[in-house]
Amino acid sequence: MNAHAEAAGGTQSRRMSLIEAIANVGVGFVVALLTQIIVFPLFGLRVSLGDNLVLGSIFTIVSIVRSYMLRRVFETMRLYGTETSTAGRRARRP
């Protein structure tokens, strides 16, 4: 489906769902890394930059998978809901 169709209320492709999830989590990774660097020392946690990067990377991978899967679940629910409500309206018409 092209961008015009998506803007007009069409579905989002799996590929675009994945790209959106990666972009979203990529920005989140940078924010989380900076937050770890600032907040960890406030709690007495001394973590090297390398360890922060590894820890952030693990959580980022988990977050990408979670975000993508939730996106697909909600897209499936949206599609199923549309088909169900359309079918219900057709069934009630004389």
GIRADA-V333116 format. One record per residue. N is the residue number from 1. PHI is phi in degrees with one decimal (999 if undefined). Layout:
BEGIN
n->(N N)
phi->(PHI PHI)
END
This chain:
BEGIN
n->(1 2 3 4 5 6 7 8 9 10 11 12 13 14 15 16 17 18 19 20 21 22 23 24 25 26 27 28 29 30 31 32 33 34 35 36 37 38 39 40 41 42 43 44 45 46 47 48 49 50 51 52 53 54 55 56 57 58 59 60 61 62 63 64 65 66 67 68 69 70 71 72 73 74 75 76 77 78 79 80 81 82 83 84 85 86 87 88 89 90 91 92 93 94)
phi->(999 -86.1 -62.9 -63.7 -64.9 -65.4 -65.3 -84.3 104.8 -76.9 -84.7 -95.0 -69.8 -61.4 -61.9 -67.7 -60.7 -66.6 -61.4 -62.1 -63.0 -65.6 -61.7 -61.3 -73.8 -60.4 -64.4 -60.5 -60.8 -63.2 -62.4 -64.7 -61.6 -63.0 -64.3 -59.3 -63.0 -84.2 -84.4 -51.4 -61.2 -65.2 -104.5 79.2 -93.2 -105.9 -126.5 -69.7 -60.2 -61.2 -65.9 -60.6 -65.0 -64.5 -59.9 -62.3 -65.9 -61.1 -65.4 -66.8 -61.5 -61.1 -67.3 -62.2 -62.0 -60.0 -63.1 -63.3 -65.6 -63.2 -59.7 -68.0 -60.6 -67.5 -65.9 -64.3 -62.2 -64.2 -66.3 -64.6 -62.8 -66.9 -65.7 -66.3 -68.8 -67.3 -63.9 -64.4 -67.7 -66.7 -67.4 -85.6 -73.4 -68.3)
END
